[in-house]
Amino acid sequence: MNRQVILDALKTSKVKIDFRSLNSDRNITGVYKGHSARQNPSSNKVVVWDVVNEKWDDIEWDTIISWEKLSETSVG
């Protein structure tokens, strides 16, 4: 998984991310955006804005199962 590609997508659009929660050990799917601060792709976490719940979240790269860039019109 190319972390820089995901970081670039988060800067320009909403991204659906499926990941395994380290707290509950369940799969979570959310819609996220990035932020203007530069993130290091070699870090073990990515900081994202949860569009639905309106809160910041951090996701460990190794827990990401899949991701998909969404068009602006596909998310209400």
OpenMM code with the backbone's topology and positions (N, CA, C; nanometers):
from openmm import Vec3, app, unit

residues = "MET ASN ARG GLN VAL ILE LEU ASP ALA LEU LYS THR SER LYS VAL LYS ILE ASP PHE ARG SER LEU ASN SER ASP ARG ASN ILE THR GLY VAL TYR LYS GLY HIS SER ALA ARG GLN ASN PRO SER SER ASN LYS VAL VAL VAL TRP ASP VAL VAL ASN GLU LYS TRP ASP ASP ILE GLU TRP ASP THR ILE ILE SER TRP GLU LYS LEU SER GLU THR SER VAL GLY".split()
positions = [
    Vec3(0.0848, -0.1167, 0.0000),
    Vec3(0.0000, 0.0000, 0.0000),
    Vec3(0.0902, 0.1241, 0.0000),
    Vec3(0.0673, 0.2118, -0.0958),
    Vec3(0.1478, 0.3332, -0.1074),
    Vec3(0.0889, 0.4422, -0.0188),
    Vec3(0.1558, 0.4674, 0.0924),
    Vec3(0.1061, 0.5645, 0.1902),
    Vec3(0.0966, 0.7047, 0.1319),
    Vec3(0.1918, 0.7437, 0.0497),
    Vec3(0.1903, 0.8786, -0.0065),
    Vec3(0.0693, 0.9003, -0.0964),
    Vec3(0.0297, 0.7971, -0.1700),
    Vec3(-0.0885, 0.8069, -0.2563),
    Vec3(-0.2137, 0.8313, -0.1714),
    Vec3(-0.2241, 0.7626, -0.0589),
    Vec3(-0.3389, 0.7823, 0.0307),
    Vec3(-0.3352, 0.9228, 0.0906),
    Vec3(-0.2188, 0.9677, 0.1347),
    Vec3(-0.2066, 1.1028, 0.1904),
    Vec3(-0.2451, 1.2086, 0.0869),
    Vec3(-0.2033, 1.1896, -0.0377),
    Vec3(-0.2392, 1.2838, -0.1444),
    Vec3(-0.3903, 1.2838, -0.1681),
    Vec3(-0.4519, 1.1662, -0.1660),
    Vec3(-0.5969, 1.1570, -0.1847),
    Vec3(-0.6704, 1.2266, -0.0713),
    Vec3(-0.6220, 1.2111, 0.0509),
    Vec3(-0.6859, 1.2753, 0.1662),
    Vec3(-0.6789, 1.4272, 0.1589),
    Vec3(-0.5762, 1.4807, 0.0933),
    Vec3(-0.5627, 1.6262, 0.0800),
    Vec3(-0.6651, 1.6847, -0.0161),
    Vec3(-0.7063, 1.6067, -0.1161),
    Vec3(-0.7874, 1.6624, -0.2243),
    Vec3(-0.9319, 1.6146, -0.2257),
    Vec3(-0.9649, 1.5095, -0.1525),
    Vec3(-1.1012, 1.4576, -0.1575),
    Vec3(-1.1328, 1.3771, -0.0322),
    Vec3(-1.2551, 1.3301, -0.0261),
    Vec3(-1.2959, 1.2401, 0.0816),
    Vec3(-1.2519, 1.0993, 0.0442),
    Vec3(-1.2155, 1.0225, 0.1458),
    Vec3(-1.1638, 0.8876, 0.1238),
    Vec3(-1.2346, 0.7918, 0.2195),
    Vec3(-1.2870, 0.6833, 0.1641),
    Vec3(-1.3459, 0.5786, 0.2478),
    Vec3(-1.2339, 0.4838, 0.2876),
    Vec3(-1.2191, 0.4623, 0.4186),
    Vec3(-1.1138, 0.3751, 0.4698),
    Vec3(-1.1767, 0.2655, 0.5543),
    Vec3(-1.1387, 0.1417, 0.5266),
    Vec3(-1.1767, 0.0265, 0.6077),
    Vec3(-1.0530, -0.0140, 0.6876),
    Vec3(-1.0680, -0.0242, 0.8193),
    Vec3(-0.9538, -0.0625, 0.9025),
    Vec3(-1.0005, -0.1425, 1.0231),
    Vec3(-0.9067, -0.2110, 1.0863),
    Vec3(-0.9359, -0.2891, 1.2067),
    Vec3(-0.8994, -0.2054, 1.3283),
    Vec3(-0.9976, -0.1864, 1.4172),
    Vec3(-0.9757, -0.1097, 1.5392),
    Vec3(-0.8835, -0.1857, 1.6333),
    Vec3(-0.7828, -0.1167, 1.6860),
    Vec3(-0.6936, -0.1800, 1.7829),
    Vec3(-0.7614, -0.1917, 1.9191),
    Vec3(-0.8603, -0.1059, 1.9466),
    Vec3(-0.9304, -0.1095, 2.0755),
    Vec3(-1.0342, -0.2206, 2.0815),
    Vec3(-1.1176, -0.2311, 1.9782),
    Vec3(-1.2286, -0.3269, 1.9816),
    Vec3(-1.2049, -0.4512, 1.8967),
    Vec3(-1.1005, -0.4502, 1.8150),
    Vec3(-1.0675, -0.5608, 1.7248),
    Vec3(-1.1788, -0.5870, 1.6228),
    Vec3(-1.2573, -0.4831, 1.5904),
    Vec3(-1.3606, -0.4983, 1.4879),
    Vec3(-1.3246, -0.4116, 1.3686),
    Vec3(-1.3816, -0.4468, 1.2536),
    Vec3(-1.3582, -0.3674, 1.1330),
    Vec3(-1.4449, -0.2425, 1.1367),
    Vec3(-1.3864, -0.1305, 1.0996),
    Vec3(-1.4560, -0.0023, 1.0960),
    Vec3(-1.4414, 0.0557, 0.9562),
    Vec3(-1.5496, 0.1106, 0.9042),
    Vec3(-1.5476, 0.1809, 0.7768),
    Vec3(-1.5894, 0.3241, 0.8029),
    Vec3(-1.5101, 0.4183, 0.7539),
    Vec3(-1.5434, 0.5589, 0.7717),
    Vec3(-1.5054, 0.6402, 0.6503),
    Vec3(-1.5591, 0.7629, 0.6472),
    Vec3(-1.5254, 0.8577, 0.5414),
    Vec3(-1.4420, 0.9676, 0.6052),
    Vec3(-1.3242, 0.9927, 0.5472),
    Vec3(-1.2264, 1.0814, 0.6089),
    Vec3(-1.1706, 1.1818, 0.5091),
    Vec3(-1.1189, 1.2917, 0.5653),
    Vec3(-1.0412, 1.3889, 0.4890),
    Vec3(-0.9118, 1.4109, 0.5657),
    Vec3(-0.8125, 1.4608, 0.4963),
    Vec3(-0.6868, 1.4923, 0.5611),
    Vec3(-0.6890, 1.6343, 0.6142),
    Vec3(-0.5720, 1.6849, 0.6496),
    Vec3(-0.5600, 1.8241, 0.6934),
    Vec3(-0.4384, 1.8855, 0.6277),
    Vec3(-0.4240, 2.0153, 0.6459),
    Vec3(-0.3203, 2.0889, 0.5725),
    Vec3(-0.1788, 2.0623, 0.6225),
    Vec3(-0.1645, 2.0118, 0.7444),
    Vec3(-0.0303, 1.9844, 0.7969),
    Vec3(0.0328, 1.8680, 0.7203),
    Vec3(0.1610, 1.8782, 0.6957),
    Vec3(0.2323, 1.7720, 0.6245),
    Vec3(0.2476, 1.6508, 0.7160),
    Vec3(0.2105, 1.5338, 0.6649),
    Vec3(0.2258, 1.4106, 0.7416),
    Vec3(0.3365, 1.3268, 0.6796),
    Vec3(0.4129, 1.2651, 0.7647),
    Vec3(0.5247, 1.1833, 0.7201),
    Vec3(0.4738, 1.0423, 0.6880),
    Vec3(0.4890, 0.9977, 0.5632),
    Vec3(0.4410, 0.8640, 0.5277),
    Vec3(0.5118, 0.7513, 0.6022),
    Vec3(0.6276, 0.7779, 0.6611),
    Vec3(0.6972, 0.6726, 0.7350),
    Vec3(0.6503, 0.6636, 0.8805),
    Vec3(0.5632, 0.7551, 0.9224),
    Vec3(0.5037, 0.7474, 1.0558),
    Vec3(0.4154, 0.6244, 1.0631),
    Vec3(0.3894, 0.5740, 1.1839),
    Vec3(0.3051, 0.4542, 1.1943),
    Vec3(0.1556, 0.4864, 1.1952),
    Vec3(0.1183, 0.6168, 1.2004),
    Vec3(-0.0224, 0.6562, 1.2013),
    Vec3(-0.0476, 0.7682, 1.1014),
    Vec3(-0.1740, 0.7774, 1.0587),
    Vec3(-0.2188, 0.8876, 0.9750),
    Vec3(-0.3307, 0.9579, 1.0522),
    Vec3(-0.3251, 1.0904, 1.0577),
    Vec3(-0.4272, 1.1695, 1.1257),
    Vec3(-0.5292, 1.2138, 1.0210),
    Vec3(-0.6577, 1.1887, 1.0505),
    Vec3(-0.7648, 1.2160, 0.9555),
    Vec3(-0.8828, 1.2822, 1.0258),
    Vec3(-0.9658, 1.3523, 0.9461),
    Vec3(-1.0899, 1.4107, 0.9952),
    Vec3(-1.2036, 1.3169, 0.9582),
    Vec3(-1.2762, 1.2689, 1.0591),
    Vec3(-1.3927, 1.1826, 1.0386),
    Vec3(-1.5084, 1.2720, 0.9954),
    Vec3(-1.5464, 1.2644, 0.8682),
    Vec3(-1.6465, 1.3531, 0.8091),
    Vec3(-1.7840, 1.3312, 0.8727),
    Vec3(-1.8196, 1.2067, 0.9004),
    Vec3(-1.9523, 1.1740, 0.9528),
    Vec3(-1.9654, 1.2146, 1.1000),
    Vec3(-1.8669, 1.1792, 1.1820),
    Vec3(-1.8725, 1.2057, 1.3265),
    Vec3(-1.8110, 1.3388, 1.3665),
    Vec3(-1.7549, 1.4107, 1.2694),
    Vec3(-1.6953, 1.5420, 1.2897),
    Vec3(-1.5951, 1.5441, 1.4055),
    Vec3(-1.4913, 1.4609, 1.3903),
    Vec3(-1.3855, 1.4561, 1.4916),
    Vec3(-1.2556, 1.4073, 1.4281),
    Vec3(-1.1441, 1.4446, 1.4890),
    Vec3(-1.0138, 1.3978, 1.4443),
    Vec3(-0.9940, 1.2555, 1.4924),
    Vec3(-0.9240, 1.1776, 1.4121),
    Vec3(-0.8953, 1.0393, 1.4465),
    Vec3(-0.7561, 1.0056, 1.3941),
    Vec3(-0.6944, 0.9069, 1.4540),
    Vec3(-0.5665, 0.8587, 1.4004),
    Vec3(-0.5805, 0.7095, 1.3748),
    Vec3(-0.5305, 0.6705, 1.2601),
    Vec3(-0.5414, 0.5311, 1.2162),
    Vec3(-0.4004, 0.4782, 1.1923),
    Vec3(-0.3716, 0.3622, 1.2493),
    Vec3(-0.2416, 0.2998, 1.2231),
    Vec3(-0.2417, 0.2433, 1.0819),
    Vec3(-0.1347, 0.2733, 1.0084),
    Vec3(-0.1247, 0.2284, 0.8689),
    Vec3(-0.1444, 0.0775, 0.8572),
    Vec3(-0.0863, 0.0018, 0.9489),
    Vec3(-0.0894, -0.1446, 0.9397),
    Vec3(-0.2287, -0.2028, 0.9602),
    Vec3(-0.3244, -0.1219, 1.0100),
    Vec3(-0.4598, -0.1720, 1.0324),
    Vec3(-0.5522, -0.1456, 0.9143),
    Vec3(-0.5050, -0.0688, 0.8148),
    Vec3(-0.5894, -0.0367, 0.6995),
    Vec3(-0.6054, -0.1603, 0.6116),
    Vec3(-0.7325, -0.1966, 0.5883),
    Vec3(-0.7663, -0.3125, 0.5064),
    Vec3(-0.7806, -0.2698, 0.3604),
    Vec3(-0.8535, -0.1589, 0.3389),
    Vec3(-0.8713, -0.1070, 0.2042),
    Vec3(-0.9080, 0.0400, 0.2125),
    Vec3(-0.8971, 0.1073, 0.0978),
    Vec3(-0.9359, 0.2487, 0.0908),
    Vec3(-0.9831, 0.2793, -0.0495),
    Vec3(-1.0635, 0.3851, -0.0593),
    Vec3(-1.1190, 0.4233, -0.1880),
    Vec3(-1.1404, 0.5748, -0.1901),
    Vec3(-1.0890, 0.6386, -0.2917),
    Vec3(-1.1099, 0.7817, -0.3099),
    Vec3(-1.2527, 0.8040, -0.3588),
    Vec3(-1.3252, 0.8931, -0.2927),
    Vec3(-1.4635, 0.9228, -0.3284),
    Vec3(-1.4706, 1.0561, -0.4013),
    Vec3(-1.5623, 1.0661, -0.4952),
    Vec3(-1.5831, 1.1962, -0.5599),
    Vec3(-1.6630, 1.2829, -0.4636),
    Vec3(-1.6496, 1.4130, -0.4786),
    Vec3(-1.7180, 1.5066, -0.3891),
    Vec3(-1.8692, 1.4893, -0.3946),
    Vec3(-1.9240, 1.4438, -0.5061),
    Vec3(-2.0683, 1.4311, -0.5203),
    Vec3(-2.1225, 1.3011, -0.4619),
    Vec3(-2.0344, 1.2054, -0.4310),
    Vec3(-2.0831, 1.0760, -0.3822),
    Vec3(-2.1024, 1.0727, -0.2312),
    Vec3(-2.0602, 1.1788, -0.1627),
    Vec3(-2.0736, 1.1836, -0.0173),
    Vec3(-2.1578, 1.3039, 0.0191),
    Vec3(-2.2655, 1.2796, 0.0939),
    Vec3(-2.3544, 1.3901, 0.1285),
    Vec3(-2.3194, 1.4578, 0.2569),
] * unit.nanometer
topology = app.Topology()
chain = topology.addChain("A")
for resn in residues:
    res = topology.addResidue(resn, chain)
    for name in ("N", "CA", "C"):
        topology.addAtom(name, app.Element.getBySymbol(name[0]), res)
